[in-house]
Amino acid sequence: MIPERCRSPGSAVINSGMAFRISLGFIDSSFVATDLDLGWRASFLIFSIPTTMVAIAIWLFVRDRTSMAEEREEFSEGGASIKELLTDKTLLMIYATIFCSLYGFFVILTWLRLCTKSRG
């Protein structure tokens, strides 16, 4: 369980890192594909190496502090029902905010290049 005081900064670091790395990934992969003239497949092969290394490091060094049985027990002991999760006004605003930010992020990620290219 993540302490409550660490949740917001942790989420900010993760989301910022994701956006930053995707931006650098576009630059890096463009360099590999065009300047080094290795093609788009080489970008996938080259960047699969650090991705695999990070996955292995997470698997080795990040440990769950609770077992699956403890998590199930904690979930079944209390918490909110589905109806409460879908009718709470604060949560609905959070859902809308998350949807809009993710939608905007992926629209920019996938369509910005085409839109700027078509306008010259």
BELKARA-V871708 format. One record per residue. N is the residue number from 1. RES is the residue in three letters. SS is DSSP state (a for helix, b for strand, c for the rest). PHI is phi as a letter, one per 30 degrees, with the letter a starting at -180 (none if undefined). Layout:
BEGIN
{{N RES SS PHI} {N RES SS PHI}}
END
This chain:
BEGIN
{{1 MET c none} {2 ILE c d} {3 PRO c e} {4 GLU a e} {5 ARG a d} {6 CYS a c} {7 ARG a d} {8 SER a d} {9 PRO a d} {10 GLY a d} {11 SER a d} {12 ALA a d} {13 VAL a d} {14 ILE a d} {15 ASN a d} {16 SER a d} {17 GLY a d} {18 MET a d} {19 ALA a d} {20 PHE a d} {21 ARG a d} {22 ILE a d} {23 SER a d} {24 LEU a d} {25 GLY a d} {26 PHE a d} {27 ILE a d} {28 ASP a d} {29 SER a d} {30 SER a d} {31 PHE a d} {32 VAL a d} {33 ALA a d} {34 THR a c} {35 ASP a d} {36 LEU c d} {37 ASP c h} {38 LEU c c} {39 GLY c i} {40 TRP a d} {41 ARG a d} {42 ALA a d} {43 SER a e} {44 PHE a d} {45 LEU a d} {46 ILE a d} {47 PHE a d} {48 SER a d} {49 ILE a d} {50 PRO a d} {51 THR a d} {52 THR a d} {53 MET a d} {54 VAL a d} {55 ALA a d} {56 ILE a d} {57 ALA a d} {58 ILE a d} {59 TRP a d} {60 LEU a d} {61 PHE a c} {62 VAL c c} {63 ARG c c} {64 ASP c d} {65 ARG c d} {66 THR c b} {67 SER c d} {68 MET a d} {69 ALA a d} {70 GLU a d} {71 GLU a d} {72 ARG a d} {73 GLU a d} {74 GLU a d} {75 PHE a d} {76 SER a d} {77 GLU a d} {78 GLY c a} {79 GLY c j} {80 ALA c c} {81 SER c d} {82 ILE a d} {83 LYS a d} {84 GLU a d} {85 LEU a d} {86 LEU a c} {87 THR a c} {88 ASP c d} {89 LYS a d} {90 THR a d} {91 LEU a d} {92 LEU a d} {93 MET a d} {94 ILE a d} {95 TYR a e} {96 ALA a d} {97 THR a d} {98 ILE a d} {99 PHE a e} {100 CYS a d} {101 SER a d} {102 LEU a d} {103 TYR a d} {104 GLY a d} {105 PHE a d} {106 PHE a d} {107 VAL a d} {108 ILE a d} {109 LEU a d} {110 THR a c} {111 TRP a c} {112 LEU a e} {113 ARG a d} {114 LEU a d} {115 CYS a d} {116 THR a d} {117 LYS a d} {118 SER a d} {119 ARG a d} {120 GLY c j}}
END
